[in-house]
Amino acid sequence: MKTPSLKTLALVATAGLTLAACATATPYQPAGFNGQRNGYAEQRLESNRFRVSFSGNSLTSREQVEMSLLLRSAEVAAENGYDWFATVNRATERDTRFYSTPDPFYDRFYGPRFGPYWSPSWRFYRRGYWSPWGPTWGNDFDVRQVDRYEANAEIILGRGPKPAGDPNAFDAREVIQNLGPRVTRPS
């Protein structure tokens, strides 16, 4: 048996570390930053009206996506010289996908595998002879559900104290102060 070279082992280790680095939730950043398609974006609709969105990857929770949307809405208000914002329309969409992969530790014909070089072998009597093949129950698959969230809102900006009694109105500076430290920023 040929043993892997040191160069091969280093390449495999580097690939593993690269994949581990990619396995993080979407940081609070503009969409398109560092080649990432996820993040926040906004579009001016009128002088005091914007559409704001935040899109997360499969490791970003719904709570983190919605919190990032509110934070970006507050920043848009503050950056444009406004004191408060109110959400007119707000929605969070979930994109669910299912991925199936064959179980690497289960063999269709022989059952569980116990390593790359040995697996148990069963024989059974079928129609007058001994067969080395076991009954075929079908392949064993691991199924994984992957959810991605995207939140968007249409906001109106205002100056002065926020409207009293409006549950959709937020003080921009308070939101920035309270949510700013809770989001993950790019490293």
Backbone as JSON Lines, residues from 0, in Angstrom:
{"i":0,"aa":"M","n":[0.84,-1.17,0.0],"ca":[0.0,0.0,0.0],"c":[0.89,1.23,0.0]}
{"i":1,"aa":"K","n":[0.55,2.2,-0.8],"ca":[1.32,3.42,-0.91],"c":[0.84,4.43,0.14]}
{"i":2,"aa":"T","n":[1.76,4.99,0.89],"ca":[1.4,5.99,1.89],"c":[1.39,7.36,1.25]}
{"i":3,"aa":"P","n":[0.47,8.24,1.7],"ca":[0.4,9.57,1.1],"c":[1.65,10.38,1.45]}
{"i":4,"aa":"S","n":[2.06,11.19,0.51],"ca":[3.25,12.02,0.72],"c":[2.91,13.2,1.63]}
{"i":5,"aa":"L","n":[3.95,13.83,2.13],"ca":[3.78,14.99,2.99],"c":[3.1,16.13,2.22]}
{"i":6,"aa":"K","n":[3.41,16.24,0.95],"ca":[2.8,17.28,0.11],"c":[1.29,17.05,-0.01]}
{"i":7,"aa":"T","n":[0.88,15.81,-0.19],"ca":[-0.54,15.47,-0.3],"c":[-1.26,15.77,1.01]}
{"i":8,"aa":"L","n":[-0.65,15.39,2.13],"ca":[-1.26,15.65,3.43],"c":[-1.39,17.14,3.68]}
{"i":9,"aa":"A","n":[-0.4,17.94,3.3],"ca":[-0.46,19.39,3.48],"c":[-1.57,19.99,2.63]}
{"i":10,"aa":"L","n":[-1.74,19.49,1.41],"ca":[-2.79,19.98,0.52],"c":[-4.17,19.68,1.1]}
{"i":11,"aa":"V","n":[-4.35,18.49,1.62],"ca":[-5.63,18.11,2.22],"c":[-5.91,18.97,3.46]}
{"i":12,"aa":"A","n":[-4.91,19.19,4.29],"ca":[-5.09,20.01,5.49],"c":[-5.43,21.45,5.12]}
{"i":13,"aa":"T","n":[-4.79,22.0,4.11],"ca":[-5.07,23.37,3.67],"c":[-6.5,23.47,3.14]}
{"i":14,"aa":"A","n":[-6.93,22.49,2.37],"ca":[-8.3,22.5,1.85],"c":[-9.31,22.44,2.99]}
{"i":15,"aa":"G","n":[-9.04,21.63,4.0],"ca":[-9.93,21.52,5.16],"c":[-10.03,22.82,5.92]}
{"i":16,"aa":"L","n":[-8.89,23.5,6.12],"ca":[-8.91,24.78,6.82],"c":[-9.64,25.85,6.01]}
{"i":17,"aa":"T","n":[-9.49,25.82,4.7],"ca":[-10.19,26.77,3.84],"c":[-11.7,26.57,3.94]}
{"i":18,"aa":"L","n":[-12.14,25.33,3.9],"ca":[-13.57,25.06,4.03],"c":[-14.09,25.46,5.4]}
{"i":19,"aa":"A","n":[-13.33,25.25,6.44],"ca":[-13.76,25.62,7.79],"c":[-13.89,27.14,7.91]}
{"i":20,"aa":"A","n":[-13.02,27.89,7.26],"ca":[-13.09,29.35,7.31],"c":[-14.33,29.86,6.6]}
{"i":21,"aa":"C","n":[-14.8,29.15,5.58],"ca":[-15.99,29.57,4.84],"c":[-17.27,29.23,5.6]}
{"i":22,"aa":"A","n":[-17.18,28.4,6.59],"ca":[-18.35,27.92,7.3],"c":[-18.72,28.85,8.45]}
{"i":23,"aa":"T","n":[-19.01,30.1,8.13],"ca":[-19.44,31.07,9.13],"c":[-20.68,31.79,8.63]}
{"i":24,"aa":"A","n":[-21.45,32.34,9.56],"ca":[-22.64,33.1,9.2],"c":[-22.24,34.36,8.42]}
{"i":25,"aa":"T","n":[-23.18,34.88,7.66],"ca":[-22.93,36.09,6.88],"c":[-22.63,37.25,7.82]}
{"i":26,"aa":"P","n":[-21.48,37.89,7.66],"ca":[-21.2,39.06,8.5],"c":[-22.02,40.26,8.04]}
{"i":27,"aa":"Y","n":[-22.11,41.26,8.92],"ca":[-22.83,42.49,8.6],"c":[-21.94,43.31,7.67]}
{"i":28,"aa":"Q","n":[-22.27,43.28,6.39],"ca":[-21.46,43.95,5.36],"c":[-22.34,44.19,4.14]}
{"i":29,"aa":"P","n":[-21.91,45.08,3.25],"ca":[-22.69,45.29,2.03],"c":[-22.69,44.02,1.16]}
{"i":30,"aa":"A","n":[-23.78,43.77,0.48],"ca":[-23.83,42.66,-0.47],"c":[-22.8,42.93,-1.56]}
{"i":31,"aa":"G","n":[-22.06,41.9,-1.94],"ca":[-21.02,42.06,-2.95],"c":[-19.66,42.37,-2.36]}
{"i":32,"aa":"F","n":[-19.58,42.59,-1.05],"ca":[-18.29,42.88,-0.4],"c":[-17.45,41.61,-0.36]}
{"i":33,"aa":"N","n":[-16.18,41.7,-0.75],"ca":[-15.26,40.55,-0.79],"c":[-15.82,39.39,-1.61]}
{"i":34,"aa":"G","n":[-16.58,39.69,-2.64],"ca":[-17.12,38.64,-3.5],"c":[-18.29,37.87,-2.9]}
{"i":35,"aa":"Q","n":[-18.78,38.29,-1.74],"ca":[-19.91,37.61,-1.12],"c":[-21.21,38.2,-1.66]}
{"i":36,"aa":"R","n":[-22.14,37.36,-2.05],"ca":[-23.4,37.89,-2.57],"c":[-24.36,38.23,-1.45]}
{"i":37,"aa":"N","n":[-24.12,37.74,-0.24],"ca":[-25.0,38.0,0.9],"c":[-24.56,39.26,1.63]}
{"i":38,"aa":"G","n":[-25.5,39.88,2.34],"ca":[-25.24,41.09,3.1],"c":[-26.4,42.05,2.92]}
{"i":39,"aa":"Y","n":[-26.16,43.32,3.21],"ca":[-27.24,44.3,3.12],"c":[-27.16,45.12,1.83]}
{"i":40,"aa":"A","n":[-28.31,45.64,1.46],"ca":[-28.42,46.53,0.29],"c":[-29.59,47.47,0.54]}
{"i":41,"aa":"E","n":[-29.52,48.65,-0.07],"ca":[-30.64,49.57,0.02],"c":[-30.8,50.3,-1.3]}
{"i":42,"aa":"Q","n":[-31.99,50.79,-1.52],"ca":[-32.31,51.53,-2.73],"c":[-33.22,52.69,-2.35]}
{"i":43,"aa":"R","n":[-32.85,53.9,-2.78],"ca":[-33.69,55.08,-2.52],"c":[-34.89,55.04,-3.47]}
{"i":44,"aa":"L","n":[-36.09,55.19,-2.9],"ca":[-37.31,55.23,-3.69],"c":[-37.81,56.66,-3.85]}
{"i":45,"aa":"E","n":[-37.77,57.42,-2.77],"ca":[-38.11,58.83,-2.75],"c":[-37.11,59.51,-1.84]}
{"i":46,"aa":"S","n":[-37.23,60.81,-1.62],"ca":[-36.24,61.51,-0.8],"c":[-36.19,60.96,0.63]}
{"i":47,"aa":"N","n":[-37.32,60.5,1.18],"ca":[-37.33,59.97,2.54],"c":[-37.87,58.54,2.6]}
{"i":48,"aa":"R","n":[-37.76,57.81,1.51],"ca":[-38.29,56.43,1.45],"c":[-37.24,55.53,0.79]}
{"i":49,"aa":"F","n":[-36.97,54.39,1.46],"ca":[-35.96,53.44,0.97],"c":[-36.52,52.02,1.03]}
{"i":50,"aa":"R","n":[-35.93,51.17,0.2],"ca":[-36.12,49.72,0.31],"c":[-34.79,49.16,0.81]}
{"i":51,"aa":"V","n":[-34.84,48.44,1.92],"ca":[-33.64,47.89,2.56],"c":[-33.78,46.38,2.62]}
{"i":52,"aa":"S","n":[-32.67,45.65,2.41],"ca":[-32.71,44.19,2.49],"c":[-31.44,43.65,3.12]}
{"i":53,"aa":"F","n":[-31.56,42.48,3.69],"ca":[-30.39,41.75,4.19],"c":[-30.6,40.29,3.86]}
{"i":54,"aa":"S","n":[-29.6,39.69,3.22],"ca":[-29.65,38.29,2.82],"c":[-28.54,37.54,3.55]}
{"i":55,"aa":"G","n":[-28.9,36.43,4.17],"ca":[-27.91,35.61,4.89],"c":[-27.64,34.31,4.17]}
{"i":56,"aa":"N","n":[-26.55,33.66,4.57],"ca":[-26.26,32.34,4.02],"c":[-26.95,31.27,4.87]}
{"i":57,"aa":"S","n":[-26.66,30.01,4.62],"ca":[-27.35,28.93,5.31],"c":[-26.96,28.82,6.78]}
{"i":58,"aa":"L","n":[-25.92,29.53,7.21],"ca":[-25.52,29.49,8.62],"c":[-26.01,30.72,9.39]}
{"i":59,"aa":"T","n":[-26.72,31.62,8.73],"ca":[-27.21,32.83,9.37],"c":[-28.65,32.6,9.82]}
{"i":60,"aa":"S","n":[-28.9,32.78,11.1],"ca":[-30.24,32.54,11.64],"c":[-31.23,33.61,11.19]}
{"i":61,"aa":"R","n":[-32.49,33.29,11.3],"ca":[-33.54,34.25,10.96],"c":[-33.42,35.48,11.86]}
{"i":62,"aa":"E","n":[-33.17,35.27,13.14],"ca":[-33.04,36.38,14.08],"c":[-31.9,37.31,13.67]}
{"i":63,"aa":"Q","n":[-30.77,36.74,13.26],"ca":[-29.62,37.56,12.85],"c":[-29.94,38.35,11.58]}
{"i":64,"aa":"V","n":[-30.65,37.74,10.64],"ca":[-31.02,38.42,9.4],"c":[-31.96,39.6,9.69]}
{"i":65,"aa":"E","n":[-32.98,39.37,10.53],"ca":[-33.93,40.44,10.85],"c":[-33.28,41.55,11.67]}
{"i":66,"aa":"M","n":[-32.38,41.2,12.57],"ca":[-31.66,42.2,13.36],"c":[-30.77,43.05,12.45]}
{"i":67,"aa":"S","n":[-30.11,42.43,11.5],"ca":[-29.26,43.16,10.55],"c":[-30.07,44.09,9.68]}
{"i":68,"aa":"L","n":[-31.28,43.68,9.29],"ca":[-32.17,44.54,8.51],"c":[-32.53,45.8,9.3]}
{"i":69,"aa":"L","n":[-32.91,45.63,10.56],"ca":[-33.26,46.79,11.38],"c":[-32.06,47.7,11.6]}
{"i":70,"aa":"L","n":[-30.89,47.11,11.82],"ca":[-29.69,47.93,12.01],"c":[-29.38,48.73,10.75]}
{"i":71,"aa":"R","n":[-29.46,48.1,9.59],"ca":[-29.16,48.83,8.36],"c":[-30.19,49.93,8.12]}
{"i":72,"aa":"S","n":[-31.45,49.68,8.44],"ca":[-32.49,50.7,8.29],"c":[-32.17,51.9,9.17]}
{"i":73,"aa":"A","n":[-31.73,51.66,10.4],"ca":[-31.36,52.74,11.32],"c":[-30.16,53.52,10.79]}
{"i":74,"aa":"E","n":[-29.17,52.8,10.24],"ca":[-27.99,53.47,9.68],"c":[-28.35,54.33,8.47]}
{"i":75,"aa":"V","n":[-29.26,53.84,7.64],"ca":[-29.7,54.62,6.47],"c":[-30.36,55.92,6.95]}
{"i":76,"aa":"A","n":[-31.19,55.83,7.98],"ca":[-31.83,57.03,8.53],"c":[-30.79,58.01,9.05]}
{"i":77,"aa":"A","n":[-29.85,57.52,9.85],"ca":[-28.83,58.4,10.44],"c":[-27.91,58.99,9.37]}
{"i":78,"aa":"E","n":[-27.51,58.2,8.4],"ca":[-26.61,58.68,7.34],"c":[-27.25,59.76,6.48]}
{"i":79,"aa":"N","n":[-28.57,59.77,6.41],"ca":[-29.28,60.76,5.59],"c":[-29.83,61.92,6.44]}
{"i":80,"aa":"G","n":[-29.41,62.0,7.7],"ca":[-29.79,63.13,8.55],"c":[-31.16,63.03,9.19]}
{"i":81,"aa":"Y","n":[-31.7,61.82,9.29],"ca":[-33.02,61.63,9.89],"c":[-32.87,61.05,11.3]}
{"i":82,"aa":"D","n":[-33.92,61.22,12.13],"ca":[-33.88,60.76,13.52],"c":[-34.57,59.42,13.73]}
{"i":83,"aa":"W","n":[-35.55,59.11,12.92],"ca":[-36.31,57.88,13.11],"c":[-36.68,57.28,11.76]}
{"i":84,"aa":"F","n":[-37.12,56.04,11.8],"ca":[-37.63,55.39,10.6],"c":[-38.83,54.54,10.99]}
{"i":85,"aa":"A","n":[-39.71,54.33,10.04],"ca":[-40.87,53.46,10.25],"c":[-40.93,52.47,9.1]}
{"i":86,"aa":"T","n":[-41.21,51.23,9.44],"ca":[-41.34,50.21,8.4],"c":[-42.77,50.25,7.86]}
{"i":87,"aa":"V","n":[-42.87,50.34,6.54],"ca":[-44.18,50.34,5.89],"c":[-44.54,48.91,5.55]}
{"i":88,"aa":"N","n":[-43.65,48.21,4.91],"ca":[-43.8,46.79,4.58],"c":[-42.55,46.09,5.05]}
{"i":89,"aa":"R","n":[-42.7,44.95,5.71],"ca":[-41.53,44.19,6.14],"c":[-41.87,42.71,6.0]}
{"i":90,"aa":"A","n":[-40.92,41.95,5.44],"ca":[-41.13,40.52,5.23],"c":[-39.81,39.78,5.33]}
{"i":91,"aa":"T","n":[-39.9,38.55,5.79],"ca":[-38.74,37.66,5.83],"c":[-39.1,36.41,5.04]}
{"i":92,"aa":"E","n":[-38.27,36.08,4.08],"ca":[-38.51,34.91,3.25],"c":[-37.51,33.82,3.6]}
{"i":93,"aa":"R","n":[-37.98,32.59,3.57],"ca":[-37.11,31.45,3.83],"c":[-37.02,30.61,2.56]}
{"i":94,"aa":"D","n":[-35.78,30.32,2.16],"ca":[-35.53,29.45,1.02],"c":[-35.02,28.13,1.6]}
{"i":95,"aa":"T","n":[-35.79,27.06,1.44],"ca":[-35.42,25.76,1.98],"c":[-35.05,24.82,0.85]}
{"i":96,"aa":"R","n":[-33.91,24.17,1.02],"ca":[-33.46,23.16,0.06],"c":[-33.07,21.9,0.81]}
{"i":97,"aa":"F","n":[-33.23,20.77,0.15],"ca":[-32.86,19.49,0.74],"c":[-31.75,18.88,-0.09]}
{"i":98,"aa":"Y","n":[-30.71,18.43,0.59],"ca":[-29.58,17.79,-0.06],"c":[-29.47,16.37,0.47]}
{"i":99,"aa":"S","n":[-29.27,15.42,-0.43],"ca":[-29.09,14.04,0.0],"c":[-27.74,13.54,-0.49]}
{"i":100,"aa":"T","n":[-27.06,12.84,0.38],"ca":[-25.77,12.26,0.04],"c":[-25.77,10.81,0.5]}
{"i":101,"aa":"P","n":[-25.15,9.93,-0.27],"ca":[-25.08,8.54,0.17],"c":[-24.28,8.45,1.46]}
{"i":102,"aa":"D","n":[-24.73,7.59,2.35],"ca":[-24.04,7.39,3.61],"c":[-22.72,6.67,3.33]}
{"i":103,"aa":"P","n":[-21.57,7.27,3.66],"ca":[-20.28,6.64,3.35],"c":[-20.01,5.41,4.2]}
{"i":104,"aa":"F","n":[-20.78,5.2,5.25],"ca":[-20.54,4.06,6.14],"c":[-21.56,2.95,5.96]}
{"i":105,"aa":"Y","n":[-22.27,2.98,4.83],"ca":[-23.25,1.95,4.57],"c":[-23.12,1.49,3.14]}
{"i":106,"aa":"D","n":[-22.99,0.22,2.95],"ca":[-22.87,-0.36,1.61],"c":[-24.21,-0.98,1.24]}
{"i":107,"aa":"R","n":[-24.66,-0.73,0.04],"ca":[-25.97,-1.21,-0.41],"c":[-26.1,-2.72,-0.31]}
{"i":108,"aa":"F","n":[-25.03,-3.44,-0.56],"ca":[-25.12,-4.89,-0.62],"c":[-24.68,-5.57,0.68]}
{"i":109,"aa":"Y","n":[-23.76,-4.94,1.4],"ca":[-23.18,-5.63,2.54],"c":[-23.56,-5.02,3.89]}
{"i":110,"aa":"G","n":[-24.28,-3.93,3.91],"ca":[-24.66,-3.32,5.18],"c":[-23.59,-2.34,5.65]}
{"i":111,"aa":"P","n":[-23.45,-2.2,6.97],"ca":[-22.51,-1.21,7.52],"c":[-21.08,-1.51,7.14]}
{"i":112,"aa":"R","n":[-20.31,-0.47,6.87],"ca":[-18.89,-0.61,6.58],"c":[-18.1,-0.26,7.83]}
{"i":113,"aa":"F","n":[-17.03,-0.95,8.03],"ca":[-16.21,-0.73,9.21],"c":[-14.81,-0.29,8.83]}
{"i":114,"aa":"G","n":[-14.64,0.41,7.78],"ca":[-13.33,0.88,7.36],"c":[-13.19,0.73,5.87]}
{"i":115,"aa":"P","n":[-12.14,1.3,5.32],"ca":[-11.99,1.28,3.86],"c":[-11.57,-0.07,3.3]}
{"i":116,"aa":"Y","n":[-11.07,-0.98,4.15],"ca":[-10.53,-2.23,3.62],"c":[-11.32,-3.46,4.02]}
{"i":117,"aa":"W","n":[-12.24,-3.32,4.94],"ca":[-12.97,-4.49,5.39],"c":[-14.42,-4.13,5.62]}
{"i":118,"aa":"S","n":[-15.29,-4.96,5.15],"ca":[-16.69,-4.82,5.51],"c":[-17.25,-6.23,5.63]}
{"i":119,"aa":"P","n":[-18.23,-6.41,6.48],"ca":[-18.75,-7.77,6.68],"c":[-19.4,-8.28,5.4]}
{"i":120,"aa":"S","n":[-19.32,-9.56,5.21],"ca":[-19.91,-10.17,4.03],"c":[-20.88,-11.24,4.48]}
{"i":121,"aa":"W","n":[-22.1,-11.17,4.03],"ca":[-23.09,-12.16,4.35],"c":[-23.46,-12.92,3.09]}
{"i":122,"aa":"R","n":[-23.79,-14.16,3.27],"ca":[-24.26,-14.97,2.16],"c":[-25.61,-15.54,2.56]}
{"i":123,"aa":"F","n":[-26.44,-15.75,1.6],"ca":[-27.73,-16.36,1.91],"c":[-28.11,-17.32,0.79]}
{"i":124,"aa":"Y","n":[-28.95,-18.24,1.15],"ca":[-29.38,-19.27,0.22],"c":[-30.57,-18.76,-0.58]}
{"i":125,"aa":"R","n":[-30.4,-18.76,-1.9],"ca":[-31.48,-18.28,-2.76],"c":[-31.6,-19.2,-3.96]}
{"i":126,"aa":"R","n":[-32.77,-19.73,-4.17],"ca":[-33.1,-20.54,-5.35],"c":[-32.08,-21.63,-5.63]}
{"i":127,"aa":"G","n":[-31.69,-22.35,-4.6],"ca":[-30.85,-23.52,-4.8],"c":[-29.35,-23.27,-4.76]}
{"i":128,"aa":"Y","n":[-28.88,-22.05,-4.51],"ca":[-27.44,-21.82,-4.42],"c":[-27.17,-20.72,-3.39]}
{"i":129,"aa":"W","n":[-25.91,-20.67,-2.94],"ca":[-25.49,-19.65,-1.99],"c":[-25.09,-18.4,-2.76]}
{"i":130,"aa":"S","n":[-25.67,-17.29,-2.39],"ca":[-25.38,-16.03,-3.08],"c":[-24.52,-15.14,-2.19]}
{"i":131,"aa":"P","n":[-23.46,-14.55,-2.76],"ca":[-22.64,-13.64,-1.97],"c":[-23.31,-12.27,-1.78]}
{"i":132,"aa":"W","n":[-24.35,-12.01,-2.54],"ca":[-25.01,-10.72,-2.46],"c":[-26.17,-10.78,-1.49]}
{"i":133,"aa":"G","n":[-26.22,-9.8,-0.63],"ca":[-27.33,-9.72,0.31],"c":[-28.54,-9.1,-0.37]}
{"i":134,"aa":"P","n":[-29.65,-9.13,0.32],"ca":[-30.84,-8.5,-0.24],"c":[-30.59,-7.0,-0.46]}
{"i":135,"aa":"T","n":[-31.11,-6.47,-1.52],"ca":[-30.89,-5.05,-1.8],"c":[-32.08,-4.27,-1.28]}
{"i":136,"aa":"W","n":[-31.87,-3.51,-0.23],"ca":[-32.93,-2.68,0.35],"c":[-32.89,-1.28,-0.22]}
{"i":137,"aa":"G","n":[-31.96,-0.98,-1.05],"ca":[-31.8,0.37,-1.57],"c":[-30.66,1.06,-0.84]}
{"i":138,"aa":"N","n":[-30.24,2.16,-1.35],"ca":[-29.15,2.9,-0.75],"c":[-29.62,3.64,0.5]}
{"i":139,"aa":"D","n":[-28.69,3.83,1.43],"ca":[-28.96,4.6,2.63],"c":[-28.46,6.02,2.37]}
{"i":140,"aa":"F","n":[-29.32,7.0,2.52],"ca":[-28.96,8.39,2.25],"c":[-29.1,9.24,3.5]}
{"i":141,"aa":"D","n":[-28.21,10.19,3.63],"ca":[-28.34,11.22,4.65],"c":[-28.99,12.4,3.98]}
{"i":142,"aa":"V","n":[-30.09,12.9,4.54],"ca":[-30.8,14.04,3.98],"c":[-30.6,15.22,4.92]}
{"i":143,"aa":"R","n":[-30.22,16.37,4.34],"ca":[-29.94,17.56,5.13],"c":[-30.81,18.7,4.61]}
{"i":144,"aa":"Q","n":[-31.48,19.4,5.54],"ca":[-32.29,20.56,5.18],"c":[-31.45,21.81,5.38]}
{"i":145,"aa":"V","n":[-31.43,22.68,4.37],"ca":[-30.66,23.92,4.45],"c":[-31.62,25.09,4.24]}
{"i":146,"aa":"D","n":[-31.68,25.99,5.23],"ca":[-32.53,27.17,5.16],"c":[-31.68,28.41,4.99]}
{"i":147,"aa":"R","n":[-32.13,29.3,4.13],"ca":[-31.52,30.63,3.96],"c":[-32.62,31.65,4.14]}
{"i":148,"aa":"Y","n":[-32.3,32.73,4.84],"ca":[-33.29,33.78,5.08],"c":[-32.88,35.07,4.4]}
{"i":149,"aa":"E","n":[-33.89,35.79,3.91],"ca":[-33.69,37.13,3.37],"c":[-34.83,37.99,3.89]}
{"i":150,"aa":"A","n":[-34.47,39.12,4.5],"ca":[-35.47,40.05,5.02],"c":[-35.4,41.33,4.21]}
{"i":151,"aa":"N","n":[-36.56,41.93,3.96],"ca":[-36.6,43.2,3.26],"c":[-37.69,44.07,3.86]}
{"i":152,"aa":"A","n":[-37.5,45.37,3.75],"ca":[-38.47,46.32,4.29],"c":[-38.46,47.58,3.45]}
{"i":153,"aa":"E","n":[-39.61,48.2,3.38],"ca":[-39.72,49.53,2.82],"c":[-39.85,50.45,4.03]}
{"i":154,"aa":"I","n":[-38.99,51.46,4.11],"ca":[-38.98,52.33,5.28],"c":[-39.2,53.79,4.88]}
{"i":155,"aa":"I","n":[-39.82,54.53,5.81],"ca":[-39.99,55.98,5.68],"c":[-39.15,56.61,6.77]}
{"i":156,"aa":"L","n":[-38.43,57.67,6.43],"ca":[-37.55,58.35,7.37],"c":[-38.2,59.64,7.84]}
{"i":157,"aa":"G","n":[-37.91,60.02,9.1],"ca":[-38.49,61.26,9.62],"c":[-37.53,61.96,10.57]}
{"i":158,"aa":"R","n":[-37.81,63.26,10.81],"ca":[-37.0,64.06,11.73],"c":[-37.81,64.38,12.97]}
{"i":159,"aa":"G","n":[-37.09,64.64,14.07],"ca":[-37.75,64.96,15.34],"c":[-38.07,63.69,16.09]}
{"i":160,"aa":"P","n":[-38.93,63.79,17.11],"ca":[-39.28,62.59,17.87],"c":[-40.09,61.61,17.01]}
{"i":161,"aa":"K","n":[-39.88,60.32,17.25],"ca":[-40.62,59.32,16.48],"c":[-42.1,59.41,16.83]}
{"i":162,"aa":"P","n":[-42.97,59.03,15.91],"ca":[-44.41,59.09,16.16],"c":[-44.79,58.22,17.37]}
{"i":163,"aa":"A","n":[-45.48,58.82,18.31],"ca":[-45.91,58.09,19.51],"c":[-47.0,57.09,19.16]}
{"i":164,"aa":"G","n":[-46.9,55.93,19.74],"ca":[-47.93,54.91,19.55],"c":[-47.81,54.13,18.25]}
{"i":165,"aa":"D","n":[-46.81,54.37,17.43],"ca":[-46.64,53.62,16.19],"c":[-45.65,52.48,16.44]}
{"i":166,"aa":"P","n":[-46.11,51.24,16.5],"ca":[-45.21,50.12,16.79],"c":[-44.2,49.84,15.67]}
{"i":167,"aa":"N","n":[-44.4,50.43,14.5],"ca":[-43.49,50.23,13.38],"c":[-42.46,51.34,13.27]}
{"i":168,"aa":"A","n":[-42.47,52.3,14.21],"ca":[-41.51,53.41,14.2],"c":[-40.39,53.13,15.19]}
{"i":169,"aa":"F","n":[-39.15,53.44,14.8],"ca":[-37.97,53.17,15.61],"c":[-37.08,54.41,15.67]}
{"i":170,"aa":"D","n":[-36.51,54.68,16.83],"ca":[-35.51,55.73,16.98],"c":[-34.2,55.2,16.4]}
{"i":171,"aa":"A","n":[-33.68,55.84,15.38],"ca":[-32.51,55.33,14.65],"c":[-31.29,55.18,15.55]}
{"i":172,"aa":"R","n":[-30.99,56.18,16.36],"ca":[-29.79,56.12,17.2],"c":[-29.9,55.04,18.28]}
{"i":173,"aa":"E","n":[-31.09,54.85,18.82],"ca":[-31.28,53.78,19.82],"c":[-31.07,52.4,19.2]}
{"i":174,"aa":"V","n":[-31.59,52.21,17.99],"ca":[-31.43,50.92,17.31],"c":[-29.94,50.66,17.04]}
{"i":175,"aa":"I","n":[-29.23,51.67,16.57],"ca":[-27.79,51.52,16.31],"c":[-27.05,51.19,17.6]}
{"i":176,"aa":"Q","n":[-27.39,51.87,18.68],"ca":[-26.74,51.65,19.98],"c":[-27.04,50.24,20.51]}
{"i":177,"aa":"N","n":[-28.26,49.77,20.35],"ca":[-28.65,48.48,20.91],"c":[-28.27,47.28,20.03]}
{"i":178,"aa":"L","n":[-28.38,47.42,18.73],"ca":[-28.12,46.28,17.84],"c":[-26.71,46.26,17.26]}
{"i":179,"aa":"G","n":[-26.07,47.43,17.16],"ca":[-24.73,47.5,16.58],"c":[-23.73,46.52,17.18]}
{"i":180,"aa":"P","n":[-23.65,46.43,18.51],"ca":[-22.68,45.5,19.1],"c":[-23.06,44.01,18.95]}
{"i":181,"aa":"R","n":[-24.29,43.72,18.56],"ca":[-24.75,42.33,18.5],"c":[-24.53,41.67,17.15]}
{"i":182,"aa":"V","n":[-24.17,42.45,16.12],"ca":[-23.97,41.84,14.79],"c":[-22.5,41.47,14.61]}
{"i":183,"aa":"T","n":[-22.27,40.49,13.79],"ca":[-20.91,40.05,13.48],"c":[-20.39,40.84,12.29]}
{"i":184,"aa":"R","n":[-19.3,41.53,12.47],"ca":[-18.69,42.33,11.42],"c":[-17.63,41.51,10.69]}
{"i":185,"aa":"P","n":[-17.31,41.85,9.44],"ca":[-16.26,41.09,8.74],"c":[-14.91,41.27,9.45]}
{"i":186,"aa":"S","n":[-14.11,40.21,9.43],"ca":[-12.8,40.28,10.1],"c":[-11.74,40.84,9.19]}
